[in-house]
Amino acid sequence: MERTPAINLPPVVLWLAVAFIGVHVARQLIGEASDEWVVYAFAFIPARYGAIGALLPGGVAARFWSPVTYAFLHGDVIHLLVNIVWMASFGGPLARRFGTARFLLLSVVSAVAGAGLHFVMHAGDQGLVIGASGAVSGMMAATARFAFSPNGPLAGGRTSAAFHVPAEPLRSALRNRRAIAFILVWFVVNLLFGFAGGLVPGVSGPIAWEAHIGGFVAGLLCFPLLDPVRDQHLPGDGLES
């Protein structure tokens, strides 16, 4: 009799979740002063790219790593668990299709894009942006590019082949009722959270919805550049779609 693993996630998703948890646990153990330094050194702060950047923990060098490292910091356990659940749900199918290297590259690009859009909207702001939501949003968008295709994992596919179905060009995917409904609901929910984040249970501060949208758009557009099944796509797929 074949055994099914208790945790049926691709290793890269599992280890990324472990890294998120490990960072959060370590922050609880190092003391308040040290934790504050870590947060300021590795969070994304728009003002870091201005005159005060050199005065913040991490100095000028943090301008280069913080657009990625902010994704490993979370405000509390609820924030952490929500991102892990969404990553497991949508990052799992993507990792099965992309493999480790492509999955991590898209995650990094999405995190950076999320930080970039937040910077454009809040240049000079001293508020901290933390959390993996930008990267996870990119995973969700990339998964939507193929999961709703015929026989995809969210369109009736029940075997491992469902994770490798040819993806539709973006313009075709945006005519797919399930895909467009998912995308619209995602945007509406994130905008509502952005404007009423303080009313959401478990949310102690404002939600960086711009980072979510930046990551989502990056995942949506960068998918065909990284998709290993792209040779099977219909003619005309690409960034222009």
N, C-alpha and C positions, 0 to 999 in steps of 0.2 A: 504493500500500500504506500503510495507516494505521500510524503509529508509536505504540508504547506507551511512556509516560514511564519512565525508569529507576527513579525513585522515585515510586511511585503513591500519594502521601499528600495529603490536603487541605492547602492552604498553611498553615492555622493550626496544624496538628499539626507540620508540618515546621519552622515558625518557632519554635514553642515548644520543640522539641527543640534547635534551634540556640541558643536563649536559655539552656537548661540547660547545654549544652556550653560556650557562651561564658563564662558565669559561672564554671564550674569551671576553665576554662583561665586566666581572669583571676586567679583566686585563687592559682594556682600561680606567677604572675608578680609579684605585689605584695609578696612577702616574708612570712615567718612571722608577724611582729608585726602587720602590717596585715591579714593573713588572719584572725588570731585576733580582731581587732576586728570585722571583717566578720561572722564567724560569730556572735559574741555579740550583735551589733547586729541581725541579721536572722533568727537562728534563733528558734524558738518555745521559750520557757522559762517554765514555770508560775510560778516564783518571781518573774517580772517583774511579776506583778499583786499582789505583796505589798510589804512595806516596803522591800526592797532593789531594787525595780524602777528607781528613779531613779538608782541607783548603777551599774547595768549599762550597757554601751555602747548607745547609742541612746536612753537615758533613758526617760522616761514615754511619749514619742511612739511608741516601738517597740512599745508595747502594742497599737497600732492596726494597724501594718503587719506585724508578725511572724507573725500567724496566716495570712498569705498568702505572705510572702517566704521563709518556711522551706522552701517547696516548691522553691525555685530553688537550694538548697544541697544538696550530696551529699557523703557521707563519702569516697568513692573512686570510681575509674573503674567498678568492677563495680556499685556501687550506682547510679551514673548510667546505665549501659547497660541494666541490668535495668528501670529505670523507663521509659527511652525505648522499649525493645522492647515492654513492655506497653502503653504509651501508643499506639504505632503500631498494635498489634494491635486494641485495643479503642477507643481514642480516634478512630482513623481512621473506622470506620463511624459513630460518634456524630457526628463533625464533618460527615460527608456528609449526615446527616439534619438536624442542628440548624443548620448554618451557623456562621459565626465567632462572632457575639455570644452566642448561646445556649450554644454550646460553652464559651466562656471563662467565662460566668456560672456554669454548672454546675461547672466546674473550681474556681472561686474558692469557691463555696458548699461544695463537698466538702472543699477544703483547710481552710476555717474550721471545718467540722463535725468534721473529724479532730482539729484542734488543740483544739476544745472538749471532745471526749470525753476526750482525753488529759489536759486540765486537770482535768476532773471526777475522774478516777481518780488524779491525781498533784498535786493542789493543793499549792503551796508547794515542789515539787521543783525543784532547781536544774539538773537534767539538761537537755541540749539536744535538741530534736527537729528533725531536718532531713530533707529528701527529699520528692519529689513523690508518694510512695506514697498519701497520703490523697486527693489530687486524682485520681490514676490509678485508685484504687479506686472513686471516684465514677463515673468514665467507664465502668469495667467493669460496674458495677451498672446504669447507665442503658442501656448497650448490651444487657444481658441482658433488659431490658424489652421490646425489639422483635426482637432477633436470632433468638430461638427461636420467634417467632410463625410461623404457616404462611406459607411462601414468603419468610421472612426470610433474611438472609445466612448464618445458621447452621442453617437449616431447609430447605435445598434451593434457595433463591433464587440465581440465577446472573447476573441483570442488575442495572442500576442501580436498578430499581424495588424490589429487595429491601431497600434502605436506607430505603424510605418506606412499608413495609407498615403497616397499622393495628396498633397495639400492643394487646395484650390488657390488661384491667384487672389490677391486681396480684394479686387473689385468683384470677383465672383463670390468670395466669402461674405462680403457685405450685402449680398443678395440672399444669403442663407438665413432663413428666419430665425433659427436657433442661435446662430452666431451673432446676428445683429441684436437679438433680444438680450443675449448675455452682455454684449458690449454696452448697450444702452443702460441696462440695469446697473452695470458696474460704474459707469460714469455718474448716473444719478445718485447712487448710494454714496460715492466718494464726495460729490459736491455737497450732499446733505450733511455728511460728517464734517466737511470743511467749514460749513456755516453754522452748524449746531453741535460741534464736537463736545462742547461742555455739557450737553444734555444726554450724551451717550453713557450708559452705565459702565463703570470701569475705566473711563477716560478722565484723567486728572488734568489734562492740559489741552491746548489747541492741537488739531491734527494737521500735519503737513500734507494737505491734499495735493498740492502742486507736485510734490515728490512722487506721489502715487501716479498721477497722470503722466508725468515725464517718463517714469519707468514703464508704464503701460504702452505708451506710444512707441518707445524704443523697442520693446519686445515685439510689437505688432509689425514694425517696419524692418527690423533686423532679422526677423525669422527666416526669410528666403536666403539671406547671405550665409547662414549657418546650417540650414537644414540639410542633413546628409541624404535626404530622399529627393532633393530638388531636381535631380536628373529625370525623375519620373513626372515632374509637374506638367501641367498643360502648357502649351506654347503661350508666351506672353507674360509669364510670371516674372516678378522682379520688383524693384523698388518703385517703378513708375506706377504700379497698380494701386 
